Amino acid sequence: MKFLLTFVLLALASCHAFASDPSPLQDFCVAVNDPNSAVFVNGKFCKDPKLVIADDFSFTKFRYPGSTSNPLGSKDSTHWASPRLVDQFPGLNTLGIATARLDFAPYGLNPPHIHPRGTEMLLVVEGTLHVVLYKGDVFVFPIGLIHFQLNIGKTPALAFAALSSQNPGVITIANAVFGSKPPISADVLTKAFQVDKKVVDYLQAQFWYDN
């Protein structure tokens, strides 16, 4: 009985361990697409360590603001926090982190969303975001927690996010629920949200913009 209990506890601990990025097996693995004289790790080939340079660990694209001319009035560069980020920022490969730039027009919104594989730390650089964060303030959104950012000021706002996964993922709630393809049954959504079917039909008919 004690052996069975120990086995179950170890199994549960193992499941929990695989919920986030595993610890890297090497100090760094600068991603390179050339397989010659390279080691394949985490979906990318590692550059020969003797050829690694400082520029491999530098990323300059966040100097440039994203366009907020869209229905949400914001631009979230979390798409950089995906495997594509490693193509642009190869030094991040296997380090278990990612980053994003968030630009907001006055009253712009980054809609409710989650990162299923990473905790997010948000730093406000300019402006004021709700839950009220001023310039220099930091807020942490634990992994999988639904969160959003809203610019409550009359001027543009800027924030940077750091995420605890190389590929934290992003799921925008409204898009996933009402804009999914194929669509979720209206009967299911009507019962789940306790609203009239006409409301669900209206929401499913909208164009759900992804910033």
Salt bridges, closest charged atoms under 4 A:
ASP48 OD1 - LYS50 NZ 3.36
ASP56 OD2 - LYS47 NZ 2.98
ASP87 OD1 - LYS44 NZ 2.47
ASP103 OD2 - ARG101 NE 2.84
GLU120 OE1 - HIS115 NE2 2.86
GLU120 OE1 - HIS147 NE2 2.94
GLU126 OE2 - LYS135 NZ 3.39
ASP201 OD2 - LYS197 NZ 3.01
